[in-house]
Amino acid sequence: MTTLKAVRGTRDLLPPETALWNRIEATARDVFARYNFGEIRTPIFEDTALFARGVGEETDIVSKEMYTWEDRARAQSEKTQSLTLRPENTAGVVRAYIEHGLGESGQLQKLFYIGPQFRRERPQKGRYRQFSQIGAEVLGPPSSGSESPLRDAEILEMLATLLDELGIAGWTLELNSVGSSADRERYNQALREALVPVVDQMCADCQRRAVTNPLRVLDCKIPADQPIIEKLPVIADSLDEPSRAHFAAVTAALDAAGVPYTLNHRLVRGLDYYTRTTFEFTHGGLGAQNALLGGGRYDGLSEAIGGPKAPGIGFAIGEDRLVLTLQAALNQNSAPLKADAFIAPLGENLNPAALVLARELRYKGLWIELGEGGFRLKKSFEAAEKTARRIVILGEDELQSGILTVKTFSTGIQTKVPRAELAVFLADSSPE
Ligand code: HAM
């Protein structure tokens, strides 16, 4: 029989890597709480129309990458429905905002999410078909202040704080404004005209995009096309006065907060809902898939999917890419994480006493691995050295006297420690 494997583009995450995922998520939750965000959990699949209308029919995500199926009716009262595994979560959050009337309170809604997304892309390092995003959205009726450039700046300042607290150094914030939908229309027209004399020298994708969605030409990575793209009109010249003023206010607040950024006039992003501010945080260590996260403002998205006016701004971090970046940093700087101690009972008859000792130490907050009395001492030592910083030997003598033998692997020193002092001794991680 052929052995079954995880499907192409999907992965199993195993310990110890999952400890890093949990640490990232805990830090993100902590930062989001301090900025007054609450968690939202939306379904993993949605009506296909949500993404077609929300993200945009012409985008790569919707036209090529979605996992879509016809869901059969199970009863006469049900209809066959086209469903899609979510390729991103902004459209789902805005759908939920509309469905639950979250704007009716007049309050700004600040929501975050952590969860899997699905895109049928060509898998490579940092690009998977199932991947996880940590994202957040700030939206509300205009009266809630949702259009204010302060919201954009606060989101970007929060991201800088989160990356710093995670210990990610060397990120770059790339920033742009794609203006209002009228500005974009103007810019699309300018691009279309500028592309006419040069498009036949460009790649096949660009030739198609020049007709369907000229803005996407700016995403092209083909080296031969770059000199042509560099000479195309820039979007900043198509922005109307309110969009210019909005962007100037965003950058002024970032300057005041000391958040560094680089202006990138080609940053138009691959989803159609963006208006005004767009951004990406990139990291050199990631190689070709260098976008750690992306986001922007989407002032017309709610209306595009049948809701009330609800301007908003948000982002999604590629959690898989965050993990890759942190792993690279950790490999350079530190030893793998290990348990505080491994308890080795000397004989099967001491297994229950070892369980009691482990329970006592774990209760006091220590990270303990419990050995097996049936093992020879040599085997216990080998297992202990792989998983823990210290080994605690529990034989008949130790049990009777209440004095335990502890060996610290980093120094090779063996110490006698009274049971009452054991937890404090083991908690000290500095080599004695
Ligand atoms: P996005 O740029 O499509 O934006 O995705 C955000 C991030 O998700 C990317 O920067 C990348 O780190 C990660 N990502 C995307 N595709 C993959 C993949 N196949 N494998 C691994 N990581 C991936 C959005 O999804 C928007 N919903 C962001 C947003 C929120 N805009 C406003 N609010």
Residues whose N, C-alpha, C, O or C-beta is under 5 A from the ligand:
A	BS01	HAM	E88 N89 T90 R119 E121 G126 R127 Y128 F131 A136 A291 L292 L293 G294 G295 G296 I313 G314 F315 A316 I317 G318 D320 R321
